[in-house]
């Protein structure tokens, strides 16, 4: 069982303790909780204070039945803290599954003993604590560590960073691929819808594999919005993840709109600039290969600039990968368009001379410059405005971090000395009456099993305590 | 279970294979991750933020930079002189109407027409003569693929056996076509001549240069005649036949041996397919004569057309363009106008953002981070 700081309970306005042996008393007790309010509760009722709920295993057995479990859930969710004590492992799992089923929330269960295994496995995220009670919890969990206090780090630092990285990665990935592909849709209007690609075939092959792969990987691995100390100081930073703010249908549609705009600009500006245009010496610059060169270089610069805007934590690795991608693009392009490769594999490298002949033209560079700025400046303006008018918690903390540098480290508390005791967490032999609970059929999931002990009606109907024959009595019949 | 632990740091040290903790079991393997900056995600990093101090100056600087560039581009473009004349012969009153109407593929006598025009301004320095086509989709996917670059590079094997991409223009009557493919087959073959009508009445033919119109890399690297240098092209191309729509074989494109065969510059210019359905290609260059006389003086001119190229069937248009050139190419006011408008929008946006920042900019105070 997890040891919880009971101090927090003192801050509650009222604490209701529900212990009962029968269903009736549970309903009565629950009615007593809300004598001030209507007994008909609706989902997510407004709570006018801080309540806590303690429920023991016996009561939970009744409360988890189908007609009562929703009430239990609503009540428990309106409380600040719920303590279920003296519960069996199965009941732990049932409580978790109840929340999972009706609340549509992500559940996390943490435990350290073998009796927590079913709960850990039932939850979305299972965390095991290795140590005093053995390794069973660790073996069945998704994450494990050695001390309970590391849970704070898991959630507030690593979990949060993981969510942010994943969302940024996905958003950027969709953006760069939509911009790259939608361009062909616009070009279709001008090439007779013959599916002629705007770019060189080699660029199409290498774009996702080489030119943009490493920088987005670095974004997904190393990005941090605030560092770990600030994450501890402001746990509110965790709420965007709970509210699903960074990647949802809405953000996806936003990303789609931005990509459509980018692809439009990436096509229309070169189209208008190259219309009936020639080089500085009168020769051709509006040919297919030069146009491809212009659009693909503009695309590379635009997606790199977008990556520059998206990354918040520029390690040396990020810088290396981003600049390296652009350098790799230029190196590979000039190599593939060179004389040597053309002579070796003539039909595979038909773009010979295009890079040299188009990239030495000032009007090509001016067109590229205009295209890139026109794609990036709206994003910059929008983000800046958003930060001015509706700063998110992340923006505020980042500004504070920028002004103040590092916050002071958390004060060092020596770890509490633990006396090594081997206390069993199975309570069969402890208090009287616990055995009744375990041997009752409350936690059996199947309904129509032949009664093991000769009883045919549900104990709920009778308000009698249950009687069971002992093993010796059984054997005597 | 053979696991002991120390709980100072909360890390478990597992002793190896639980036997006697003597010499054999003495090797302790720690599960503690290394305390390096890389593994603990503490790499030193630059953390830029969009602040007013970076964004607003950037907008202003970009705005102030773009406007002069745009003005420069626009002025340069305006100083370029360009003249365009459509000679397709669609209207009945057009001089080339009869040629357009009576076009036939098997005609023996080429049809000629003369189109008069007038230049209002004298053209100085080199003047470039282009032919332009409209509604001609040189960027169609099947069309773009229909060529054999190995054959055009002078490869003997490809000369005899053109690639499959050239189909159905690879063979004609059992002989391989040189050059194969749809692009070569549809080569522009009108002949254009310029005649200046002197005020005295004499007609002066303006000299047109036919070389120096293709890219250097195209002429010297990409396109090569098969066979060794200085061999008779008629001999080299024996066993092949000309493309179906051509009136002359490829080795009779020009009498100049440096401009004959695959390295004929008109051919090279045509083979460099255009990106858009309306395009212009360099046809001839009118070299400047001297600093005193303009290359093309003001006055009346006549364009003599040998009308070989049919465009009426796909509603295309043909035109002739005379243009001077500057460092930014031909006459294209778009870039200048775009720069001026983007620069002014940027500057305005900077002003607007500055106002908004002044009025509402203090919402990032830490005091408002609610707990």
Contacts between the chains, C-beta under 8 A, distances in Angstrom:
chain1	res1	chain2	res2	distance
A	130	B	12	6.2
A	131	B	5	6.5
A	131	B	7	7.6
A	131	B	12	7.7
A	134	B	1	6.9
A	135	B	1	7.1
A	135	B	3	7.5
A	145	B	10	7.5
A	146	B	5	7.7
A	146	B	7	7.7
A	146	B	10	4.2
A	146	B	11	6.2
A	146	B	12	6.0
A	147	B	7	7.7
A	147	B	10	4.2
A	150	B	10	7.2
A	161	B	41	7.8
A	190	B	139	7.1
A	190	B	276	5.7
A	190	B	277	6.2
A	191	B	137	6.5
A	191	B	139	4.4
A	191	B	140	6.2
A	191	B	141	7.2
A	191	B	277	7.7
A	192	B	137	4.7
A	192	B	139	7.7
A	192	B	140	5.1
A	192	B	277	7.6
A	194	B	137	7.6
A	194	B	139	7.9
A	194	B	140	4.6
A	194	B	141	4.1
A	194	B	142	6.6
A	195	B	141	5.5
A	196	B	139	5.5
A	196	B	140	6.6
A	196	B	141	4.1
A	196	B	144	6.2
A	197	B	141	8.0
A	222	B	41	7.5
A	222	B	43	6.9
A	222	B	45	7.9
A	224	B	41	7.1
A	224	B	45	7.8
A	227	B	42	7.9
A	228	B	41	7.7
A	234	B	369	6.3
A	236	B	369	7.1
A	236	B	370	7.3
A	236	B	371	7.0
A	269	B	338	7.1
A	271	B	276	7.0
A	272	B	334	4.7
A	272	B	338	7.5
A	273	B	332	6.8
A	273	B	334	5.8
A	273	B	335	5.3
A	273	B	338	7.7
A	274	B	275	6.8
A	274	B	276	7.4
A	275	B	276	6.7
A	275	B	278	7.4
A	275	B	332	7.1
A	275	B	334	7.2
A	276	B	132	7.5
A	276	B	278	7.4
A	276	B	279	7.5
A	276	B	280	5.7
A	276	B	330	6.6
A	276	B	331	8.0
A	276	B	332	6.7
A	277	B	329	5.1
A	277	B	330	5.9
A	277	B	332	5.1
A	278	B	128	7.4
A	278	B	130	7.8
A	278	B	280	7.6
A	278	B	282	7.2
A	278	B	323	7.9
A	278	B	325	6.9
A	278	B	329	4.7
A	278	B	330	4.6
A	279	B	329	5.9
A	280	B	325	6.8
A	280	B	326	7.4
A	280	B	327	5.1
A	280	B	328	6.9
A	280	B	329	6.0
A	281	B	325	7.2
A	282	B	126	7.2
A	282	B	128	4.2
A	282	B	213	7.8
A	282	B	282	5.9
A	282	B	285	6.8
A	282	B	325	4.9
A	282	B	330	8.0
A	283	B	213	6.7
A	283	B	214	7.0
A	283	B	215	6.0
A	283	B	282	5.9
A	284	B	215	7.2
A	284	B	269	6.8
A	284	B	272	5.6
A	284	B	274	8.0
A	284	B	281	6.6
A	284	B	282	6.6
A	285	B	329	6.5
A	286	B	274	6.2
A	286	B	275	5.8
A	286	B	276	6.7
A	286	B	279	6.0
A	286	B	280	7.8
A	287	B	272	4.6
A	287	B	273	6.3
A	287	B	274	5.7
A	287	B	275	6.1
A	288	B	138	7.5
A	288	B	139	5.8
A	288	B	144	6.6
A	288	B	272	7.9
A	288	B	273	4.9
A	288	B	274	6.5
A	288	B	275	4.5
A	289	B	272	7.4
A	290	B	275	7.5
A	291	B	275	3.7
A	291	B	276	7.8
A	292	B	275	7.7
A	312	B	47	6.2
A	312	B	48	7.7
A	313	B	45	4.7
A	313	B	47	5.9
A	314	B	45	5.3
A	314	B	46	4.1
A	314	B	47	6.9
A	314	B	48	7.1
A	315	B	43	4.3
A	315	B	44	7.3
A	315	B	45	4.6
A	316	B	43	7.1
A	316	B	44	7.7
A	317	B	43	7.3
A	318	B	45	7.8
A	339	B	217	7.8
A	339	B	221	5.3
A	342	B	153	8.0
A	342	B	221	6.9
A	342	B	222	7.1
A	346	B	149	5.1
A	346	B	150	4.6
A	346	B	153	5.6
A	346	B	155	7.2
A	347	B	148	7.6
A	347	B	149	5.3
A	347	B	150	5.9
A	347	B	163	7.0
A	350	B	149	5.3
A	352	B	217	6.3
A	352	B	221	6.3
A	352	B	222	5.4
A	353	B	215	5.9
A	353	B	216	8.0
A	353	B	217	3.0
A	353	B	218	6.4
A	353	B	221	6.6
A	353	B	222	6.5
A	356	B	217	6.6
A	357	B	215	5.3
A	357	B	217	6.5
A	361	B	329	7.3
A	362	B	327	6.2
A	362	B	328	6.0
A	363	B	328	4.5
A	363	B	329	5.3
A	363	B	332	7.7
A	363	B	335	6.5
A	366	B	69	7.4
A	366	B	73	7.3
A	366	B	328	7.6
A	366	B	335	6.1
A	366	B	339	7.6
A	367	B	335	6.7
A	370	B	335	7.3
A	370	B	338	5.9
A	370	B	339	6.4
A	370	B	342	6.5
A	373	B	62	6.6
A	373	B	342	6.9
A	374	B	342	6.2
A	377	B	59	7.6
A	377	B	62	7.5
A	377	B	346	6.7
A	377	B	349	7.8
A	380	B	50	7.0
A	380	B	55	6.3
A	380	B	58	7.7
A	381	B	55	7.9
A	381	B	59	7.7
A	381	B	349	6.0
A	381	B	353	6.9
A	383	B	50	5.8
A	384	B	50	5.2
A	384	B	52	7.8
A	384	B	55	4.8
A	384	B	353	6.5
A	385	B	353	7.1
A	385	B	356	6.9
A	387	B	50	6.2
A	387	B	364	7.3
A	388	B	52	7.9
A	388	B	353	8.0
A	388	B	356	6.0
A	388	B	357	6.0
A	388	B	360	5.8
A	388	B	361	5.7
A	388	B	363	6.9
A	389	B	356	7.4
A	389	B	360	6.0
A	389	B	363	7.3
A	391	B	363	5.3
A	391	B	364	5.1
A	393	B	369	6.8
A	395	B	364	6.3
A	396	B	364	5.5
A	396	B	365	7.8
A	396	B	366	6.5
A	396	B	368	6.9
A	396	B	369	5.1
A	397	B	369	6.8
A	398	B	47	7.7
A	398	B	49	5.7
A	399	B	49	6.8
A	399	B	51	7.9
A	399	B	364	4.4
A	399	B	366	7.5
A	400	B	366	4.3
A	400	B	369	7.4
A	401	B	47	7.9
A	402	B	47	7.4
A	402	B	49	5.7
A	402	B	51	8.0
A	403	B	366	8.0
A	415	B	7	6.3
A	415	B	8	6.7
A	415	B	10	7.1
A	418	B	7	6.7
